[in-house]
Amino acid sequence: MRTLALAALLCLVPLVSACGDDSTAAKDGDVTVVATTTQAADLARAVGGERAHVVGLIPANADPHDYEVRPGDVKALADADLVVRSGGDLDDWLESAIESSGTDAPELTLIDHVRTLEGGHEHAAEEEHADEDEHEIDPHWWQDPRNAETAVTEIGKSLSAADPDGAAAYERNARAYTAKLRALDRAVAACIDEVPAAQRKLVTTHDALGYYADRYGLEIVGAVIPSLSTQAQASAGEVDELVQTIRREGVKAIFAESSVNPELERQIADQSGATIGKALWADTLGPAGSDGATYLESIASNTRAIADGLSGGTVDCALPD
């Protein structure tokens, strides 16, 4: 078995983990940030450091597609100095909560600043989004670490505007985290390059890994739920067609996601002859102590799982102990 040492990733775990649902656990800071998704909250913590009290609305390992606003979310928004949204249909439920809270805090919608994909086509960050159907824009932008780098820069700007006295600290934190993102991106690319090109064929629960596949040269063969949202349902005909596609393409492994029940994926694997790979961190980060508790850890974990599954276990990107 070949072992690809990702030594650079040893330094990629930040000191603060993204635990989600942490409105009471977060320490006091000079500025209060309310973030929607677990990824947005984790990036905000990385930039905010000691000066920011970051409240993540969505708990760890929860599906943001079917999240329901709670009274505590409205209260958190009312106290916010800055609201950070991931954007797209992952957190469009925030509109009613903002209206109910009466907050006048500035909002940063990260998807408006990153490179986006729609039907496999790239869109520049500055293009007008208002006239586009939001369901056609893939909202899972963070699966490309280069987009996370852009998001970190924008968070730093917004934090500096909300807390000018902390501008130097935010800039410092953003630079340090950007260095980690770039090291991660290089390590992931090197790892996926070890998988034979003919085996880089990806099947996941739903269309959540488009940015990752685009960045690292993977072909998305299909999805159990052929939709950008987990709220869609696969028909029996679509499942049968996916089974045939997996057989025809010689896909070695299919991947469930951490926040969904993997029973259908198991059935498809049994019927197609593929194996089930380790569950991926797709729409959410994991709880503290898991291998997906932070953004950096989630990308590293997914890479280990994908490389192992698609190569039939011949490429090992496991982190050193």
Helices and strands as residue ranges (DSSP letters): E 2-3, G 7-11, E 31-35, H 38-48, G 49-51, E 52-56, G 64-66, H 71-78, E 82-85, G 88-90, H 94-101, E 107-109, G 110-112, E 116-118, E 121-123, G 134-136, G 141-143, H 145-162, G 164-166, H 167-193, G 197-199, E 201-206, H 210-216, E 219-225, H 236-249, E 253-257, H 263-272, E 275-280, H 295-310, E 315-316
